[in-house]
């Protein structure tokens, strides 16, 4: 099972977030999720904002094109990405 799902208005991405890491980086696949490490702490949405910033940079999108749709207080989250196709997201994140 993949961490990506095409939806009519973009792509949904399942992410396993590890907050409080030494640096922000995309680690790769972990089961059916993309493992992402961020240095931000898991409080007051700081880690969620850091993930959005990291994904936006990797996908060459504005942060407004990425939204958290589930799991705001959970390590496992789903993000919606607009402005990119499934193939474009796979290529940018090297997820196949």
N, C-alpha and C positions, 0 to 999 in steps of 0.2 A: 504494500500500500504506500502511496506517495503522500508527501506533505502538501502537495499542491492540488487544487481542484478548480477547474474552469467554471465560472459562473457567468450569467449573461452580461454583467456589467464589469467584469474584470476577473480577478483570481483570488481564491482564498488560500491562505498559507497557515499551516499548523506549526507552531514554534514551541520548543522547550527552552525556557529562559533560565539562565543561571546568573542571578544578580550578584553583585559584590565581587566580581572577578578582577583580576589584575589589569585587564584591558578589554575594550569592546572588540568582538570579533565573531564571525560566523564560523562555526566549527565543522558543520557538515551534517549529514543525516544521522539521526538516532531513532531507530525504529521507523515510525510513520510521522516523525516530526523533524524539523530543522533545529539543530541545537545552536543556540546563540548565547554568548557570554557578554555581559555588560558590567561595567565597573560601578554603575549606579546602584544604590541600595534599594531593596524592595519596600519602599515606603512612599506614600502619597503620590503614587503613579510615576515616580522617577525612573524606575527600571523600564516601565512600559514606554515612556517617552524616549528613553535611550535606544530601545529596540526599534522604534519607529524611525528615529534618526539614522540608525545604522542601516536599516533596510532601504530607506530613501536614498542614502548615499550609494549603496550597492546597485540599486535599480535606476539611478540617475533620474529620480522623481522628486517632486516637492513632498514634504512631510504631510501635506494636506491630502495627498493621493493615497495615503495608507491610514487605515483606521482599525482600531481594536474592536472586534465584534463579539468575542467571548473570552472569559477567563481573566478578568482584570486583576484578581487577587490570587490567581493560581499560577504555578510555574508553566503550565501548559495553556497556551493561548492560541486564538485564531485571529488572524489579521485579514482585512480585505484590502486588495491592491487594485486601484483603478488606473487606467492609462497604459497598461501593459497586457500582452497576451500571455497565455500559459507558456508558450515556447520562449518568449522573451524573458520571462521570470526564471524559467529553468536554465537558460543560458547565462543570465546574469549571476544567479546564485550557484551555478554548477550543480544543479539538482536534477537527476534523471531517474 
